[in-house]
């Protein structure tokens, strides 16, 4: 039984995503379209980093669970949240909410090389 548990744990760790690095997102929200860059640091399921974009620069916090990524930060637009799905190890897409001031929308991002 221990062998099976170790194999399952090993397989889970093998498939765990690590999005550490610099990413560029194309963002489309109610207020308009633009680009944002994110510097992500990941340790296990914990995600930290920095947002750089139209609404300034801000520290972010979130999680990475399997291929699901969620994070948020405060900005000039208020509290901002992102929820996305990884596609391989260098693409992500999903939804974002920039609050009442800028609205909701979608994003697609790629890890910079």
Backbone bond lengths (Angstrom), bond angles and torsions (degrees), N, CA, C in turn:
res aa  C-N    CA-C-N  psi(-1)  N-CA   C-N-CA  omega(-1)  CA-C   N-CA-C  phi
1 X - - - 1.443 - - 1.533 111.18 -
2 X 1.339 117.19 -39.55 1.461 120.59 179.01 1.523 110.81 -63.16
3 X 1.326 116.80 -36.81 1.456 120.73 -179.81 1.522 110.55 -63.53
4 X 1.322 117.48 -42.84 1.467 121.40 179.09 1.522 110.29 -63.85
5 X 1.330 116.94 -43.50 1.459 120.82 179.04 1.527 110.88 -61.68
6 X 1.317 117.13 -42.41 1.471 120.52 178.67 1.525 111.33 -65.27
7 X 1.327 117.38 -39.28 1.467 120.76 177.76 1.518 111.05 -64.40
8 X 1.326 117.28 -43.03 1.462 120.80 178.57 1.521 111.04 -64.35
9 X 1.319 117.72 -43.00 1.460 121.70 177.98 1.523 110.30 -63.07
10 X 1.304 116.68 -43.80 1.459 121.33 179.02 1.519 111.04 -61.81
11 X 1.334 117.39 -42.35 1.470 121.32 178.35 1.514 110.67 -64.73
12 X 1.330 117.48 -41.25 1.464 121.06 179.33 1.521 110.84 -62.80
13 X 1.325 116.95 -42.11 1.459 120.14 179.20 1.524 111.47 -66.69
14 X 1.324 116.73 -34.48 1.458 121.05 179.01 1.523 111.17 -62.98
15 X 1.332 116.97 -37.85 1.457 121.25 -176.09 1.522 113.71 -92.95
16 X 1.330 117.98 -1.43 1.454 120.96 179.43 1.526 109.57 -67.42
17 X 1.307 114.94 131.95 1.462 120.34 -179.52 1.525 110.30 -78.09
18 X 1.307 116.99 147.68 1.461 122.44 171.26 1.517 106.71 -130.50
19 X 1.336 116.44 110.79 1.470 119.65 -175.12 1.524 112.20 -99.93
20 X 1.329 117.22 14.93 1.456 120.72 178.48 1.522 110.32 -51.78
21 X 1.335 116.02 132.66 1.456 121.59 178.24 1.515 111.52 136.11
22 X 1.321 115.04 -172.91 1.459 121.93 -178.31 1.529 109.11 -98.54
23 X 1.326 116.65 132.29 1.460 123.61 -178.45 1.523 109.81 -126.09
24 X 1.336 116.58 149.41 1.456 122.84 173.38 1.526 108.06 -117.73
25 X 1.336 115.75 126.94 1.463 121.89 -179.82 1.523 109.61 -112.04
26 X 1.327 116.98 135.57 1.464 123.01 166.32 1.520 105.35 -92.55
27 X 1.336 115.99 121.37 1.454 121.44 -172.93 1.531 109.70 -118.45
28 X 1.329 115.95 134.32 1.460 122.11 176.74 1.523 108.04 -125.56
29 X 1.358 116.01 109.68 1.461 121.21 180.00 1.523 109.34 -125.13
30 X 1.317 117.02 174.16 1.460 122.42 -178.86 1.530 111.44 -52.32
31 X 1.326 117.26 -39.73 1.463 122.10 -177.01 1.527 113.12 -74.99
32 X 1.335 118.87 -12.26 1.462 120.96 179.32 1.520 111.98 141.95
33 X 1.317 114.63 -171.98 1.467 121.86 -179.00 1.523 109.90 -110.35
34 X 1.326 116.01 150.84 1.453 119.52 178.02 1.514 110.94 -171.95
35 X 1.320 114.64 -174.63 1.458 121.32 177.85 1.520 109.08 -121.91
36 X 1.304 114.41 148.27 1.463 121.59 173.58 1.514 107.43 -135.05
37 X 1.321 116.08 150.31 1.460 119.62 174.10 1.526 107.98 -116.54
38 X 1.317 114.55 147.83 1.453 122.04 -179.13 1.518 108.60 -131.38
39 X 1.323 116.20 132.81 1.461 122.68 171.61 1.522 105.71 -105.12
40 X 1.333 116.92 106.64 1.459 122.20 -177.27 1.517 111.49 -99.50
41 X 1.337 115.52 141.74 1.458 123.09 168.89 1.523 106.00 -126.61
42 X 1.331 115.99 126.44 1.449 120.59 -177.86 1.520 110.88 -121.50
43 X 1.335 116.11 133.80 1.464 123.12 173.86 1.517 106.01 -131.41
44 X 1.332 116.24 107.26 1.457 120.12 -174.67 1.517 108.85 64.86
45 X 1.336 116.42 -127.52 1.468 120.56 178.26 1.519 112.25 -91.73
46 X 1.336 118.19 -3.58 1.456 122.00 -176.55 1.528 110.72 -87.54
47 X 1.333 114.92 129.37 1.461 121.61 -178.89 1.522 109.29 -118.02
48 X 1.328 116.48 130.36 1.460 122.96 172.59 1.522 107.00 -132.08
49 X 1.322 116.17 172.02 1.451 118.57 177.49 1.506 112.01 158.59
50 X 1.336 115.17 -158.85 1.456 121.63 -176.56 1.523 110.43 -138.95
51 X 1.331 115.52 135.04 1.470 123.93 172.69 1.514 108.28 -92.75
52 X 1.346 116.86 138.60 1.466 123.31 173.40 1.524 106.47 -132.22
53 X 1.339 117.33 120.38 1.455 117.89 -179.68 1.515 112.80 -174.02
54 X 1.318 115.63 -162.06 1.458 123.55 -177.15 1.516 112.43 -54.02
55 X 1.328 116.89 -34.75 1.454 120.73 -176.09 1.525 112.71 -96.41
56 X 1.324 116.52 24.55 1.458 120.90 175.74 1.515 113.58 99.81
57 X 1.315 114.42 -147.74 1.462 122.38 -179.30 1.525 106.97 -132.71
58 X 1.339 116.49 137.71 1.463 118.84 -177.07 1.523 111.09 -154.47
59 X 1.335 116.87 146.24 1.463 120.07 173.47 1.527 109.74 -71.99
60 X 1.327 116.05 148.02 1.461 120.53 179.67 1.513 110.72 -126.90
61 X 1.334 115.07 158.93 1.459 122.41 176.48 1.513 108.08 -139.96
62 X 1.343 116.28 146.17 1.443 119.61 178.00 1.507 112.62 -174.03
63 X 1.345 114.32 -161.06 1.458 121.18 -178.77 1.523 110.70 -138.45
64 X 1.324 114.68 154.69 1.454 123.14 170.92 1.522 105.69 -126.99
65 X 1.337 115.85 115.64 1.466 121.23 -179.95 1.517 107.57 -126.38
66 X 1.340 115.22 105.27 1.465 119.19 -174.23 1.511 108.77 65.69
67 X 1.340 117.03 -122.03 1.465 120.24 178.01 1.530 112.17 -102.76
68 X 1.333 117.66 11.86 1.467 122.62 179.13 1.526 110.13 -99.46
69 X 1.338 115.44 129.85 1.460 121.55 -178.91 1.526 108.33 -123.85
70 X 1.331 116.42 131.13 1.461 121.82 175.25 1.515 108.46 -136.28
71 X 1.340 116.49 135.26 1.454 119.86 176.22 1.516 110.04 -154.92
72 X 1.335 115.26 163.28 1.460 120.45 179.38 1.523 109.83 -148.60
73 X 1.344 114.12 162.58 1.457 121.16 177.84 1.520 108.59 -159.63
74 X 1.322 115.99 161.26 1.451 121.59 174.56 1.518 109.40 -93.78
75 X 1.345 116.67 144.74 1.469 120.31 -179.91 1.519 109.47 -147.95
76 X 1.339 115.39 -178.00 1.457 120.61 175.63 1.524 111.14 -59.75
77 X 1.339 117.42 -23.28 1.469 122.14 179.00 1.520 111.61 -86.78
78 X 1.324 117.94 -4.48 1.463 121.72 -175.56 1.516 110.16 106.35
79 X 1.327 116.69 -157.40 1.465 121.34 179.05 1.524 109.25 -74.56
80 X 1.324 116.63 131.67 1.458 123.48 -178.04 1.524 108.47 -119.25
81 X 1.348 116.26 137.82 1.464 119.11 177.64 1.524 110.38 -132.50
82 X 1.331 115.03 145.44 1.463 123.75 178.04 1.523 108.69 -126.08
83 X 1.326 116.28 142.32 1.452 122.35 174.44 1.520 107.46 -140.32
84 X 1.339 116.82 121.63 1.458 119.32 -174.76 1.506 113.93 -145.87
85 X 1.322 113.78 172.70 1.458 122.44 179.16 1.518 108.77 -122.92
86 X 1.329 116.00 128.67 1.460 121.02 177.46 1.520 110.11 -72.91
87 X 1.312 115.24 141.89 1.459 122.97 175.17 1.518 105.81 -120.54
88 X 1.320 116.42 99.13 1.454 119.88 -172.27 1.512 109.02 73.55
89 X 1.326 116.92 -150.01 1.464 119.19 -179.09 1.519 113.57 -109.55
90 X 1.359 116.98 5.75 1.464 117.08 -178.04 1.527 114.79 -138.10
91 X 1.348 118.48 13.26 1.467 121.11 176.63 1.519 109.38 -137.24
92 X 1.329 115.05 148.23 1.457 121.46 178.53 1.523 108.24 -148.89
93 X 1.323 116.61 146.80 1.459 120.67 174.61 1.514 108.58 -149.00
94 X 1.339 115.47 158.62 1.448 119.40 -179.56 1.504 112.35 169.41
95 X 1.338 115.42 -149.51 1.459 121.75 -176.78 1.524 109.95 -118.00
96 X 1.323 115.39 158.06 1.456 121.30 177.63 1.521 109.17 -142.30
97 X 1.325 115.85 155.56 1.457 122.37 179.96 1.523 108.27 -135.18
98 X 1.336 116.17 113.00 1.455 122.35 179.71 1.529 111.76 -99.67
99 X 1.329 116.72 18.28 1.457 120.78 175.56 1.519 113.33 78.17
100 X 1.324 115.36 -175.37 1.465 121.84 -175.58 1.528 113.23 -61.35
101 X 1.310 117.50 -33.33 1.465 120.93 -176.00 1.526 112.66 -68.05
102 X 1.325 118.47 -39.49 1.470 120.89 -174.19 1.522 113.52 -119.40
103 X 1.319 119.22 -19.55 1.456 122.25 174.28 1.516 116.00 92.69
104 X 1.327 112.79 -175.73 1.462 122.04 -179.09 1.515 110.28 -101.81
105 X 1.347 115.34 164.60 1.451 118.54 178.26 1.506 112.85 -177.66
106 X 1.318 114.08 -155.46 1.455 121.74 -178.12 1.527 110.16 -129.43
107 X 1.327 115.28 164.73 1.461 119.72 177.19 1.526 109.86 -147.63
108 X 1.310 114.29 157.07 1.467 122.91 171.75 1.514 106.45 -138.87
109 X 1.331 116.75 131.12 1.445 119.89 -176.02 1.510 113.26 -133.55
110 X 1.340 113.94 157.10 1.469 120.75 176.72 1.516 108.70 -134.55
111 X 1.328 113.89 144.86 1.455 120.36 175.52 1.514 108.56 -74.79
112 X 1.345 115.91 131.97 1.461 120.72 178.62 1.522 110.04 -71.07
113 X 1.315 116.08 144.19 1.467 120.85 -178.94 1.496 110.80 -92.27
